């Protein structure tokens, strides 16, 4: 014998089944005068699920002129979005005891970060003209430089204010630094050209220089010949 609660649940399930059947058959739904529901398959065609950008790590290699090539691997995964900007995930593996890591500092802008262990990104447009350089230190500090052309500082006023999100953590054999750049400091949406690089300071004070490619005989992260195109992801926040 069914209790009142069980009978109510069964009645509710029967009504729900009737509504679902009416929706699929495009028949009026009981209790809703003149209602006409779109089949689920049609709804999915008009409102497709968002397509998310899956980042692929890009490997960095040391320059041949670096004093020595320690047993490290370094990669960067990029996640672009027109509204959110650009996220960079740096992953360094190896014996971190052989590196000098900057001491923690209050987050904020600072110059000269590239003189020590530092992760960098160069972002420009397709025209190969103006670009920006971003430095991220494990200390929590960062730097932002604007250039009108290769190694030519841009003297025009900058209306954008860079306040990136920089997080990092390390454990034996692994260091990860995540940085997010707001869209306001990047080139207009389209295909960006990016240069990804890093400077590692070793315990003896020597520096090794890492990048996607090293076109010249000397390390030069500003050389666009070593950059790669990065199509901007679609704006998934738009209706």
C-alpha angles and dihedrals in degrees: 000000000000120000121227090258093052092047091051092050091050092050091050091051091050092051091048091050090050092051092049090050091050091050093052093046091044091235126146112279113236112253095021109090114222092354117158119188126203115236114253093244090055091048090053091052093052094040106035117187114263117266111229124208112245110209119226117206115241116210122231121211130202120250115255090234093059110117091248140347110239123198097268133128121205129186138167128209117201127205112186125192128170094225104030095041122219131329121201123194114193117194120190122183129183140074100327090187086077091061134075109229119195116251116253114274134181108279113261145101120304138167128231096034090138090067088076137029104320140152120223143192131190117199125186141150131262093267092070092230123102120024142160131235121212126191124195122190128196084232088075094251126119142189134211124197128179123209129191091199137349107324090341110124116227108238095188117111113269114222093187123086118210116218103157126187108241121181129166140173136177140195131174107310098000138076124178126188122186122193129178120200117201117237090241092073096047134082116272114283114285133080112340125199112221134191115198121195147146142200118218119198112207127209093260090056097254120131130222120201122218130189144146088264139349110218095175136059089247127050110266117164090183093066105108090203086079095051129094135217117254117190112219114246119247118270100258092179095068118098 
